Amino acid sequence: MRLDGQTAVITGGTRGLGRAMAEAFLAEGASVVVAARNPYDIKELADDHGDRLLFHPTDVTDETSVAELTVAAVETFGGVDVLVNNAGVSRDGRIARLSVTDWNTTLATNLTGVFLCTRAVIGPMVARREATGVGGRIINVSSCVAGRAAVGAAAYSASKAAVEMFTRTSAAELAPKGITVNCLSPGYIDEGMGKELASNDRAWESYRGRLLSGRLGRPSEIGATAVFLASQDSSYVNGSVVEVNGGLMWAA
Ligand SMILES: NC(=O)c1ccc[n+]([C@@H]2O[C@H](COP(=O)([O-])OP(=O)(O)OC[C@H]3O[C@@H](n4cnc5c(N)ncnc54)[C@H](OP(=O)(O)O)[C@@H]3O)[C@@H](O)[C@H]2O)c1
């Protein structure tokens, strides 16, 4: 029970990788606030962990909505120890045809959302540290395309590269407050956005040769890394980008 007594806020925790991280955190004893716009199939998880799971309707692009999320977490579980900035969208399109709406939606969700949620938890994390002596943990979720060029992913990869830089700056600014900030960079995972790759034979063939593991990642492998970054086991890890991508090479 590496997260016993801890409260984690996971944005985009209703499905995909966020859901896998929520399940992993619950299994390690944490209370979890799942934040997304729609509840989807969170009911089953809520039935199993009713007293330790809260779904809070949240739009991470909206400052007021994010502020309400933090208030709900503090009122329900008494504080916030861990924030996972996982909510994300991908709007693919070559630059020549990419709409401003798709560009703005991608940046607002993947980057501004990370900024708003990070800013909102600083106060509660500092208060928690004063009360318990345990510092906060922030885990941002980027992507293997943050540092690799992928045709059609200009908005998405630019937003994720920015998240990695935001991680380093946040780690430097928040270290004096006892908060560590790290980034989890997934490769192609057999869940959420990654499932589309697996179902597209041509795309999968072109990526398989670049994967040292030769397979897609499992959602549980993302959950296990997130638990490590959220727990005291990672006490000397700060400002890092942890790649969980099965050994994805830069070129085939
Ligand atoms: N799956 C992969 O292979 C992979 C690889 C690399 C990186 N990633 C990253 O991992 C994260 C999760 O991806 P995923 O594949 O699990 O995606 P997903 O299945 O599409 O889930 C995205 C989650 O984000 C939430 N979300 C989207 N916009 C939101 C908003 N404005 N406010 C609050 N919540 C919002 C969604 O809920 P609502 O729509 O109801 O709000 C949903 O819960 C993303 O940051 C993604 O970039 C995934």
The ligand as an SDF file (V2000), in Angstrom:
LIG
                    3D

 48 52  0  0  0  0  0  0  0  0999 V2000
   -2.8100    6.1180  -25.3090 N   0  0  0  0  0  0  0  0  0  0  0  0
   -1.5880    6.3110  -25.7590 C   0  0  0  0  0  0  0  0  0  0  0  0
   -1.0150    5.4370  -26.4630 O   0  0  0  0  0  0  0  0  0  0  0  0
   -0.8390    7.5890  -25.4010 C   0  0  0  0  0  0  0  0  0  0  0  0
    0.4790    7.7380  -25.8850 C   0  0  0  0  0  0  0  0  0  0  0  0
    1.1760    8.9000  -25.5420 C   0  0  0  0  0  0  0  0  0  0  0  0
    0.6110    9.8540  -24.7250 C   0  0  0  0  0  0  0  0  0  0  0  0
   -0.6780    9.6910  -24.2890 N   0  0  0  0  0  0  0  0  0  0  0  0
   -1.2270   10.7430  -23.4200 C   0  0  0  0  0  0  0  0  0  0  0  0
   -1.8650   10.1290  -22.3140 O   0  0  0  0  0  0  0  0  0  0  0  0
   -2.9690   10.9300  -21.8810 C   0  0  0  0  0  0  0  0  0  0  0  0
   -4.2270   10.0710  -21.8750 C   0  0  0  0  0  0  0  0  0  0  0  0
   -4.4660    9.6200  -23.1910 O   0  0  0  0  0  0  0  0  0  0  0  0
   -5.5280    8.4720  -23.5230 P   0  0  0  0  0  0  0  0  0  0  0  0
   -4.9920    7.7250  -24.6680 O   0  0  0  0  0  0  0  0  0  0  0  0
   -5.9030    7.7600  -22.2910 O   0  0  0  0  0  0  0  0  0  0  0  0
   -6.7450    9.3890  -24.0500 O   0  0  0  0  0  0  0  0  0  0  0  0
   -8.3230    9.1500  -24.0030 P   0  0  0  0  0  0  0  0  0  0  0  0
   -8.6610    7.7100  -23.8790 O   0  0  0  0  0  0  0  0  0  0  0  0
   -8.8390    9.9020  -25.1800 O   0  0  0  0  0  0  0  0  0  0  0  0
   -8.7810    9.8770  -22.6600 O   0  0  0  0  0  0  0  0  0  0  0  0
   -8.6240   11.2640  -22.5320 C   0  0  0  0  0  0  0  0  0  0  0  0
   -9.1710   11.6870  -21.1830 C   0  0  0  0  0  0  0  0  0  0  0  0
   -8.9890   13.1150  -21.0650 O   0  0  0  0  0  0  0  0  0  0  0  0
  -10.2510   13.7070  -20.7140 C   0  0  0  0  0  0  0  0  0  0  0  0
  -10.3160   15.0650  -21.2420 N   0  0  0  0  0  0  0  0  0  0  0  0
  -10.1800   15.4870  -22.5260 C   0  0  0  0  0  0  0  0  0  0  0  0
  -10.3650   16.8110  -22.6020 N   0  0  0  0  0  0  0  0  0  0  0  0
  -10.6220   17.2530  -21.3280 C   0  0  0  0  0  0  0  0  0  0  0  0
  -10.8950   18.5110  -20.7590 C   0  0  0  0  0  0  0  0  0  0  0  0
  -10.9630   19.6440  -21.4960 N   0  0  0  0  0  0  0  0  0  0  0  0
  -11.1020   18.5830  -19.4160 N   0  0  0  0  0  0  0  0  0  0  0  0
  -11.0510   17.4740  -18.6530 C   0  0  0  0  0  0  0  0  0  0  0  0
  -10.7870   16.2430  -19.1350 N   0  0  0  0  0  0  0  0  0  0  0  0
  -10.5810   16.1410  -20.4670 C   0  0  0  0  0  0  0  0  0  0  0  0
  -11.2900   12.7660  -21.3370 C   0  0  0  0  0  0  0  0  0  0  0  0
  -12.5770   12.8910  -20.7210 O   0  0  0  0  0  0  0  0  0  0  0  0
  -13.7350   13.8690  -21.3030 P   0  0  0  0  0  0  0  0  0  0  0  0
  -13.6330   13.8350  -22.8020 O   0  0  0  0  0  0  0  0  0  0  0  0
  -15.0030   13.3190  -20.7580 O   0  0  0  0  0  0  0  0  0  0  0  0
  -13.4360   15.2240  -20.7260 O   0  0  0  0  0  0  0  0  0  0  0  0
  -10.6640   11.4040  -21.0180 C   0  0  0  0  0  0  0  0  0  0  0  0
  -10.9400   11.0390  -19.6890 O   0  0  0  0  0  0  0  0  0  0  0  0
   -3.0400   12.1030  -22.8480 C   0  0  0  0  0  0  0  0  0  0  0  0
   -2.3950   13.2240  -22.2830 O   0  0  0  0  0  0  0  0  0  0  0  0
   -2.2880   11.6150  -24.0670 C   0  0  0  0  0  0  0  0  0  0  0  0
   -1.7520   12.6690  -24.8150 O   0  0  0  0  0  0  0  0  0  0  0  0
   -1.4180    8.5930  -24.6140 C   0  0  0  0  0  0  0  0  0  0  0  0
  1  2  1  0
  2  3  2  0
  2  4  1  0
  4  5  1  0
  4 48  2  0
  5  6  2  0
  6  7  1  0
  7  8  2  0
  8  9  1  0
  8 48  1  0
  9 10  1  0
  9 46  1  0
 10 11  1  0
 11 12  1  0
 11 44  1  0
 12 13  1  0
 13 14  1  0
 14 15  2  0
 14 16  1  0
 14 17  1  0
 17 18  1  0
 18 19  2  0
 18 20  1  0
 18 21  1  0
 21 22  1  0
 22 23  1  0
 23 24  1  0
 23 42  1  0
 24 25  1  0
 25 26  1  0
 25 36  1  0
 26 27  1  0
 26 35  1  0
 27 28  2  0
 28 29  1  0
 29 30  1  0
 29 35  2  0
 30 31  1  0
 30 32  2  0
 32 33  1  0
 33 34  2  0
 34 35  1  0
 36 37  1  0
 36 42  1  0
 37 38  1  0
 38 39  2  0
 38 40  1  0
 38 41  1  0
 42 43  1  0
 44 45  1  0
 44 46  1  0
 46 47  1  0
M  CHG  2   8   1  16  -1
M  END
$$$$
